[in-house]
Amino acid sequence: MSGANSHRASLPDGRGFIVVVVLWMLAALAALALIYLSYVTNTAVTVAVGADRLQTDALVNAGLELAAYRLTTQPEATRPTSGTFNARVGAGRVSVTFRSEAARVDLNSAPKAMLAGLMTALGVSEADASVYADRILAWRSSTEPGLENPEDSYYRTLGTSYLPRHAPFPHSDELWLVRGIPSAVVERVLPFVTVFSNMKTVNVLDAAPQVVAALPGMTPETLQQVLRARADPNIDPRALVGAAGSTNATTEGSKAYRITIAAEAPSHRLSSAEIVILLLESGDEPYRVLSWHNAFDGSAGKPL
């Protein structure tokens, strides 16, 4: 009898163990369900973000094609040097601004006076601006083989791991490598320079006031006169060039254009890019991309 009683007394403990095991299994299944739900949710979000990115990328490309079409379908003599337009592409929207690179100072073609003038217009002293301009000229100027170049010696003295290129700047960002120019000055200069216009002149119709101020011989009074004159839509371009009083002033554009595109997808995701293209007069392609910079990519923002 005592053995039977002992057996019956042990049954509750066995059942309790089974209940605990079942509870652990239910908890594990719940955890797996939560993990799976989290995975599905994250996957859905990733897919949605990826789809939005594809849409905004497509809109940016559409904006580029529309701008290139507007430029290449017009004769070079009457082609606009700047402009802006908005367009709906499917359920998305794009805002496009284009401007000839002639509106910027070309690091490879501009004379010393214009390079120094730009820095002076940006707040650099005339003495320092002249030195910094010499640094740029020395970087881009060729050197005689077998002869020691003073600029090379200057870089070696500074302990740099490289020497000046002694060739044209391939990109304006290479200005960061030119020694002897403070970083703060380089940062101020970059928005106003290019390597794509291949022009010694700047377009006074489209150039920023700082670039117009860089023209050799430009005075504050003349600058204000030019800025007032170009605001007149009926101004004779030749008169405007004459008012600038510089052989480095023009109203002509270059074949390179800087295109800024802001795109908004149907989900209101925003994206933008700054692209420089070269218009081609022959061949299968109407243009060639010279530079592409994605300036901003956000999940949402203020509608265009």
Secondary structure by P-SEA (a helix, b strand, c coil): caaaaaaaaaaaaaaaaaaaaaaaaaaaaaaaaaaaaaaaaaaaaaaaaaaaaaaaaaaaaaaaaaaaaaaccccccccccccccccccccbbbbbbbbbcccccccccccaaaaaaaaaaacccaaaaaaaaaaaaaaacccccccccaaaaaaaaaccccccccccccccccccccccccaaaaaaacccccccccccccccccccaaaaaacccccaaaaaaaaaaaacccccaaaaaaaacccccccccccbbbbbbbbbccccbbbbbbbbbbbbcccccccccccccccccccccccc
